[in-house]
């Protein structure tokens, strides 16, 4: 995969980007659209980790909540690097305490981007998967508890039924 193909894909869907930091050789870029801001890894897909497909991490939040998205991407990237294992769709990464100060966000749901169609997979010319984009969706303590007690599928149904503002890290639990 060419870095240019990834850059083009992320820019097309997430807006213009710029590099903001680096975690052990993996760049993290900030992309901005009028509706939200996104932080995404650039280079994780080239690392030797165990995953079905090469992957990059993405987290979108409301404008003005940049630090939260950057933190969630950095924290998840460190977990991936330490374990040498990628994340999987519908995985909930839980924490006992809030991940973000002054919020009820205690975990993330790994999945497809909740507001972008045709974004989650970057295909090559032969329709082979070049990279899978794994979106980190912030979860409140109630949502994390629901995923534990009734399962991730029930949580997904609940989120679809209640349609909470998933990109707002200040939201209260919908459960």
N, C-alpha and C positions, 0 to 999 in steps of 0.2 A: 504494500500500500504506500502511496506517496503521501507525504505530509501535506502536499498541496491539495490533494483530494479531501482530506480531513478538514483542512482550513476552509476550503470552499464550502463544504457541507455545513460546517458550524456557522460560518458567516451568513450563508443563505437562510438558515433557520433561526439563528440566535442573534443576528446583528453583528456589526463590526466588532472585532476583538482586539485585545492587546494583552501581552504577557504581563502578569503581575507578580509572580513568584515562582519558585522552583522547590520541589521536595525530592531530595535524593535523585536529581537528574530528570524528574518529570516536571514539565512546565504546567502551570495553572494559568489559564487565560480568563479574562473578564469580557463577556459579550453583553451588549445592551440592545434591547428593543424598547419601544415606547411603553409596553405593558409590564415589562419585568427585566431584571438583570440576571445573568447566568454566569456561573463559574464552571469551567470545564478543563479536564486534564488534556494535555497534548503530549503524547509520548508513552502513555501507559500501554497502549496496544503493541508497542515494540518490545515490551519487557517479557522475560520468560516466566510467566505466571500460569498456573493451571486454570483454564477457562475453556468453555465450549468454543468461543470465538475470541479473537483479540478484542479488548474493550477499553473504553474511555469512560470516565465518570463525569456526570453533569448534575448541577443543582441550580434550579431557578427559584428566585424569591422576588417579592415586591421591591420596586425601586426604593432605595434608602436602607435596605436590609442586607447590603453587600457582605458585611462581615460574617453574617450567619451562613450564607452560601459558601463563602470561602472556607470557613471553619469546617463545615460538614464535608466538603470535598477533601480538605487536608486530612481530617480525622479518618475518613473512610479509606483514603489512599494509603495512609500509614498502616491500617489493618490489612489491606491487600498486600502491601509490601512485606509486612512482617510474616504473614501466613503463606506468601507466594501463591496465593489463591484468589481468583477473581470473585466478584459478587454474582449472584444469580437473580433472575427476575422473580418477584414476589417474596424476596427475602426481607425480613424485618430485622434490622440491627437495633438492639435494645440497649438502654442504659438505665440504671437505677435512679439517677438524678437527672435534672434538666441538663441538656447538652449546651444550651444557650442561656446565658444569664437573663433573669427577669422574663423568662418564657416558660411555657408548659411543654416545650419540645423535648421529648426524652428518647426519641429514636428516629430512624428513617426507614422508609419503604423503598426498596429498589424495584424499579419497573420502567415502563414506557413513560415518556413525557406526557403529562396529563393534558397539555394544550396544543400539542404539535402532532399532526398526522404525518406519516411517512418520514419521520425523523430518526427513529430508533436504530436503524440499520443502514450502514453505508455499504452499497454494493459495488463490485467491480464491473467492468465491461461485460464479463461473461456471467453476470448475476451471482457470482460467488460473494460471500460475506467478507468484506474487508475489515470492518470493525462494527461492534455492537456498542451503542451508546446507552449506558446504564444510568438512568435518572434517579437521583436521591430525593425523595419527597419527604419533607419534615413531618413527623407524627407527634401528636400530643400524647400525654401519659394515658389518657382514656383510650385513644386509638391503639396504642401499643398494648394496653391491657386487653382490649377486644381481640387483637391478633393472637394473643396468648391463650385466652379463654375459649374463643370460638373458631379460631383459625384465620389464616390470611384471606381465604376466599370470602368468608363472612365479613371481614373488614373491608375488602374491596367492594362488596355489595353495599355495605353501609355507606361508604364514601360516595358511591355513585348515587345512592338514594338521597343523601343529605346535601351533597354538592358543596362542601365547605370550601373556603378560599385557601386551597392547598399551598399557595405560594406565600401566604402571610404567616410569618413565624410568631406573630402576636395573637393568633386566633386561639379561641378556647376550644376545648374538646367537644366533639359532636356526639359523644356517647353518654 
